[in-house]
């Protein structure tokens, strides 16, 4: 138990002592199902229902979009977290400018934050942007999880000095920090020192040195108290003792220092006057009777409506794509290369009896395989920005549905539809030189079949991406259904010869429906014959392989319909649409499951 009044409150302790866990509990970022007992009160009362949304929380890792400028990142937070009913566009812009001024970011306000592809601002400025994303709300309480991690000493000092200035204005700032330098430690108003989940000191930071001296642990002169406290809590003060021996003035104070026992530190603090005074202060606050067991995570009340959120999130996603087009550009180049290669391989396809059917069947299977396998890049969609989604959705930026729709459109249009348009145009007109039928309706269904196949394959990748956190695992998981669908697609093995317990997979095989759609579209109306000089040959006849002169069967002659009948492929208008509709239904099904998985992502620790 303890009090955290307005000011700069620091929570310190060794790694694994429970700093982040305590911070998450205070900020309502911990799932109450895992908490047994205890209460958190604000001004002696139960926290407001929307406390999680009205307070600020700066996570340890950066969660800003690197391709956007400092101003654009802050504007994104303002547009989603400030109600348009209370703040018009001009007021939100003024708020962003005010935060930039408070954080001292004027010089880099229009500079991209930076990522692995884009050079951006410094580490300290990036951390200030993370703080600014929360400052947009002007929160009464600001939580920070180790804000100095990864920063050099001077930058870390400037960050904490900024927080001290914010706290001096009456704001309550609570942060966990691992090992601050002395100039940082001297800025703390209050200190909570943890060890394995227990509080071994809580109170005014400047009184900590005197407290530990009173219980037998005197901090050597010219030694950083923060480092000394961590040595004591960790059970090893050899380093501090060595420094003390090196200083003749502090030699006497070090003679009584011994390695502390964990229980001794805890018992000493509980018996101290500091702890007793705080307990009295806690009792004076009163409080209400409830515990974590009674706490229910509230339904998030968003500041703005669905369409405003969708517009803002899609705007950010679009900017991110435009400023980092490498993935889309590479996808287009690869599909163009594949299109030219496949076109060259099947460039001489004709309607001969021996090679015409084989070439088309192989081409259709290869086209569908290319569509499926080229969409593996969709696996990164929800994995790459998972940290952004968890933090932003937990902070009430947007609905899950908004993020899902924005990400899906941002991936399908530039990475799937545009590359496949180039691919389809190259393939069709290169092979149509002697093979594919040059008819508008045939070309339309050709492109439609490839598009719907690509979207369906991407939907499976979206589902896997929404279900796991690691790309390597996602890559393994998506390979299994792809391979099973390929084997039961009807090209590598006859579906009628499959075992009963595995035959059902053909009904959910992208390869089967995609290949069948291309086959029905192209094979219908074609006649395959080795020599068209046979007497009485009429390709437009209802029975073109029957000679009108000899009334006999023309050798080495067959029709596309006859081939499809042998293969068990339903042809005709319905035979074409049934495959298109099957792929469409699979797309909707996999996208729905992916959305369900995104809703199941735990936003609380």
N, C-alpha and C positions, 0 to 999 in steps of 0.2 A: 504494500500500500504506500501511498505517497501523494504529495501535492505537486502540481506543475502549474504555477501561476504564470501570468503574462511575463514575457522575457525570453531570453535564450536559454533553453533547457537542453542539456546534453545527457545522453545515455551512453555510458562507456562500459567496456568489458572485453575480455579476450574473445577470440573467435569461438563461436558455439555457446556463448554465455546466455543468449536469448535476447539480444538487443533488437533485432528485426522482428522477432515474434512479439515482443512487448509493444513495439511501435505499431504493428499490424492490429493488435488487439485494441489499442487506444484509438486508432483511426477507423475502426470497424472494417478492416480489410481481412479479417480472419473469420473463417466460417465458424459460426457459433456451435455447430454440431460437434466440433472437436474440443470445445471448452466445457469444463465441468462446473466451475463455480467462480464467483467474483463479479464485481460490478465496475462500471466506469460512469462517473458522474461529471456533469459540466455545471459549474456554479451550484453544486449540491443537488442538482436535479438530473433526472433521466435525460440522456441526449435526445435532441430532436430527431424525428423519424428520418429526415434527410441530411443528417449530420455528415454522412459519408460523401454526399454530393456538395455540401456547402463548405467543407474543409478542403485544404490542398494537400496533395501527397506527391512528393518527388521521389521516384524510385531510384535505386542505385545505378541502374543501367540507363543510358540515354534512350528516350522514346520520342525523338523529334525526327521529322522527315528530312533527310540530308540534302535532297535536291531542292528543297524550298529555302527561301531566304529567312532570316531571323524574323522579319516583319510578317512574312506570309505564315510562318508557323504560329506566331502569336495571334494573327488574325483568324486562323483556323480555330483555335481555342475560343476566341471571342465570339465568332459566328455561331458556334454550337452551344456554348455554355451561358451566353448572355441572351436573355429572352428578347426576341424582336419586338415584343409588345412594349417593353420598357426601354430598350436601347435600339434606336434606329441605326442605319449604316454610319452616319456621321458620329454618333455617340460611341459606337464600337471602335471606330478608327481613332477617336481621341483617347479611348481607354488603352488601345494598343500603344499609342505614342507615349502615354503617361508611364506605362510599364517599362517601355524601352528606356525612358529617361531615368526611372528609379533604379534600373539595373545597370545603367551606364553602358548601354549597347548602341548609342547613337552612331558611332563610327562604323559599325558593321551591320547596321540595321537592314541593309539591302544586299548583304553578302550571303550566298548559300551556306547553310550550316555545314554541309560537306558529308561525304561518305567514302566508300572505298574507290569510287570512280571520280568523284568531284572533290577538289581541294576546297576547304571551307575555313571556318573560324577556328580559333584556338580552343584548347580543352576547357579553359576557364570560361570563355564566352559561351561555349556549348552548354556547360552546366548552368550558366545564367539563363539561357533560353529555356532549359527544362524547368527552372524555378519560375520563369516568367509565364510559362504555360499555366501554372497554378495561380500565379499572382493576378491573372486576368479576373478571377472571381473575387479578388480582394478578400480572401478568406480570413476569418477571425483566428483560426488555428492552422498552422502550416507544419506538416510532418515531412521530414527528410531522412531518407535511409542512406547513411554514409555518403554525404554530398562531396567529400574530398577524395573519394577513391579514384586512383589513377591520375591525380593531379600532382604537380610538383609543389614543394613547400610554399613558395611565394604565391602561386595561384590559389592553393588551398587557403592560405591566409586571407587573400582578398575575397574569396567566396564567403568565408565565415564572418569577415568584417562587414560584408554586405548584409548578411543575416542579422548581425548585431544591430546594425542601423535600422533594419526593418522592425526588429523586436523593440527597439527603443521608442518606437511610435505607439506602443501599447499592444502590439500583436503577440500572440502566443506561438512561439516557434519551438518545436520539439524535434530533436534530431539524434540519430544514433551516429556514433563516430568511433573509430577504432583506436587510433594512436595519434592524437593531435600534438603539434609542437607547442611550446610554452606560450608563444604569442597568441595562439588560438585558444588555448586553455584559459588564459587570463580574461577572455571575453565572455566566458560562460557565467550566467547568473546562478544557475542551479545545476547540480551534478547528481546523476544516479549511476552508481557503480554496481554492475552485475557480475555474478560468478555462478555458472551452472544453474541459471534460473532463479537465483536468490539475490536479494538486494543486500549488499554489504556496506553501502553508504548511500544516503540520499539527503540532500540539504544544500545549503549555500556552497558554491564551488570553492570560494576563497577560504572557507573554514575546513576544507578537507585535509589540508596539510597539518593543521593543528590537531585535528581529530586523530589522524593516524599516529602522530607523535605521542599523543596521550595514551594510546593503546600499545606503544612500544615500537613503532616503526617510524623512525625519523628520516625525513627526506634529506639527502645530502645537499650541501650548498652547491649552487650552480647546476643542480640536476633538475630535469624536467619532471614536475610532479605527476603529470599524466603517465609518463613512462614508469615512474616509480610505483604508482598505484597498480598498474598492470602487472608489474613484477611481483608485487605483494599478492595480488589476487591469484596469479598463476602459480604461487608457491615457490617462487625463485627470486630472491633478492640479491643473488651473488653479484650481478652486474652493478647494482646500486652500491653494494658494500665495497666493491673494488674501487669505484669512483670515490667513495667516501674516504677510503684509506689513502688515496692519492692526494687528498686535500687535508692538510694538517689541521685546519680549523674545524673540520667535521669529524676527525678521527674519534673523539670521545663520544660523539653521538651515535657512532656506528657500532660500538662495542656490544651494546645490548640487542642489536638487531638479529633476529633469528627467523628461520623459514616458518611462515605462519601456517597454521592448520586451518582447513576450510571452516570447521565448526567454530573455531575461536573467533574468526572474523565476523561470522554471523551472530554469535552470542554477544560479542563485544558491542556490535552496533545496536542490537535490540535492547541492551542494558544502558545505552548511552543517553545523555540528556537530550541530544539532537533528535533521536527517534521518539522519545517520550513527548517532546514539545510538538513534533509533527502529528503524533497520535491525538493530542489534545486539539490541535487545529483541525484535524479530520473530523473529530466528533462535533466540533462547532459548526461544520458545514451542513450537518443534518443528513439529508439524503432520503431516497425512497427505497422501498424494499423490492428489489428485483435482482435477478442474476442473469448470467449469460445463458443459462438454460431456458430462460423465458424470452430471450432476445430472438426476434424473427427478422431476417434480412428483408428490408422493405422492397416493395416493387419500385423500380426506378421511375421517378417523375422527371421527364425530360424538359429542358427549357424551351425547346422548339419542336415544331411538328415534323411529321415524316418527310414531306417533300422538301422542306428547307434543309433538313439533315442530308437528304439524298443529294441535293444540288451541291451542298458544301463538300461532302465527302467525295463525290464524283469529280468535283473541280480540283481537289487536291490530288486525287489519283491520276487525273488527266495531266496535270502539271508534272507530276512525277514521271509519267511515261514520256512526255515530250522532252524533258531534260535528261532523261536516261534511256534513250531509245535503243540501246545496244541489243537487248533481248529480242525486240520486235524486228530490228534490222537483220540480225543473224538468222532469225526464223524465216524471213522472206528470202534471203540469199540461199539458204539451205533448200527451201522448197523450189526455188527456181532451178537450182542445180539438179535436184531430183527429177523435176519435170523434164528438163532437157535430156537427161540420161535415159529415162524411161521412154521418152519420145523417140530417141535414136534407136533403142533396142527394138521397139515395135513399129518402126517407121515404115517397114515394107510389108506390114500385115495386109493380107488380102482375104478373099472369100473362097480360097481353095479348100478342097475337102480335107487334105492332109494336115495343113498348117493353120488354116483360118480359125478353126474352132480352138485348137490348142493355144494359139497365141492370144486369143481373146480371153480364154479362161485364165491363163497365166497372168495376163495384164490386169484383169479385174482383181484377182487375189493380191497382186503386188500393189495395186493402187490402194486397196483397203488397208493392207499392212502398213504402207507408208503413212496413211492418215492416222492410224492408231499409234504407231511407234513415234511419230514426230511430235506427238502431244504430251510426251513425258515431262516436258518443261513445266506443264501445268501443276506438277507436284509441289512446286515451290510457292504457289499462290498464297496459301494460308500459313505455311510454315515460316516463310521469310519475315513476315510482319506480325507474327503471333504476339510478340511482346507489346507492340503498339495496340493491337486489338484488345488484349486483356486489360491494359492500363486505361485506355480510353473508354472502353465500355463500362468498366468498373467505376470510372469517374463520371459517368453520365453524359459523355459526349454525344453518343448516338445509339440507336437501336441496332440489335444484331442483324436484323433484316436489311437495314440501310447499308451496313458494311458489306454484307454478303452480296447484295445486288451490285454495288459499286465495283467490288473486286471481280465479280464474274464478267460484267460488261467490259471492264478494263483489260481483262485477259482475252476474252473471246474475239473481240473486234480486231485489235492490232496483232495478236499472236496466232489466231486461228483462221478467221474469215479472210483477212487481207492476204496473207501468204497463200491460202488455198485458192484464192481467185487467180493469182499468177500461175499457180501449179495447174489448175484446171484448164486455163486458156492454152498454155503451152502443150499440155498432153493432148487435149482433144484435137486441136488443129494440126498437130504434127502427125498423129496417127490417122486422122481423117483423110490424109493424103491418099491413102489406099485402103483404109480400114473402116473407121467409124463413120456412121451415117451423118451426113451434113444436113440435119433438119433442126429447126429451131426448138421444137418440143423435145427432141432427143438430147440436145445440148443442155436445155433447162433441167431436165431430170438427171443428167450426168452431174452437173454442178450441185444440184440439190442433194443427191446421194452422197457425194463427197463431203459436203458441208455438214450434213446431219450425222455422218459417221465421225467426223472430226470432233463435233460438239459432244457426241455421246462418249467417245473415248476420253475427252477432257473431263467430262462429268465424273467418270470413275476416278480420275486423278484428283479432282476436287474433293471427292468423298474421302479418299485416303489422306489427302493433305489436311483435311479438317479433323481427322481422327488421330493423327500422330504428331509428334513434335520434332522428330529427327528425320532428315531427308533420306539418309541411308536406309532406314527402316521402311519409309514410304516407298522407296524404289523397289525394295524386295516384295512388299505387299502387293503392289500394283502389277508386278510381273506375273504373279500366279493367275489371276483372272484373265489377263491378256493371253497367256499361253493356252489355258483351257479353252477359251473362246476360239482361238486359232485352230486347235486340234479338232474341235467339234463344229467348225465352220462349213464342212462339206467339201473342201478342196483337197486337203491332205488325207482325209479318210472319209469313206462313205458313211453318212450319218445312219444309214440303215443297218450297218454292221457293228455299231457301237454297243457296248454292254448296257443292259437296261438301267443300271444304277448310275451310269454316267451320261446316258443319252439325253437326259433332261436339260443338260447345259446348253444344248443347241438352241433352245428356246430363248436364251439370254445371250446369244453369241452375236456380238457386233459384226464379226467377220461373215457370219452366215447371212444376216440381213443385208449388210452392205454389198457383198458379192452378188447375192441374188438380185438386188435392185439394179445394179449395173448390168447384170446378165439379161434380165427381162427387158430393160430399156434398149440395149444394143442388139441383142440376138433376134428380137421379134421382127419378122418380115425379111430376114436374111436367108439366102439359099447358098449352101456350100457345095461346090461341084468342081471336079478337077479340070474338066474340059467342057466349055460351054458350046461346043460345036455339035453336040449331040442333036440329032434330028428331032424337031418338035419341042425343044426346050423353051419354056415360057416362065420366067421367074415371077410373073404377076399372077400366074394361075393358082387356083386353090390347091392343086397338087402339082407343084412345079417339077418334081422328080419323076413324074409319069410322062412319057413321050406321047404327044398328041398324034404322032404319025404311026408309031409302032404299037402304041397303047401299052408299052412295057415299062418296067422300072428302070430308070437310068442308073447305071452303076456309079459308085463313088459319089453319091449325091444325097444330101440331107438338108433339112431346114432347121432354123434356129428353134422353132417350136418343138420339133422332134427331139432335138438335143436336150431341151429343158424338160421334156416329158420323161426322157430316160433318167435324167438327174433328179427327178422328183421335185422340180421347181415349178411352182404355180405361175403361169404366165397370163398375159392379157392385162387390161387396165387394173383390175383388182389385184392381180399378182404383183404389179408394180407398186401400187399404193399400200398394200399390206406390209411390205418391207419398210417403206418410208414411215408409216404410222408406228410400226413396231420400234424402230429406232427413236422416233419422237417420244414415245411413251417411256422408253428406257432413259432417255435424257431427262425427262421430267422426274422420273423416279429417283435416279442417282442424284440429281440436284436437290431434291427434297431431302434425301438422306444426308447430304452434305450440310444442308441448312440445319437439320436437327443436330448434327454433330457439333456445329458451331455454337448452337444454343447450349449444348452440354458442356462446353469448355468452362472449366472452373475459373471464375474471375477472382476468387478469394483463396487465400493460402491456407 
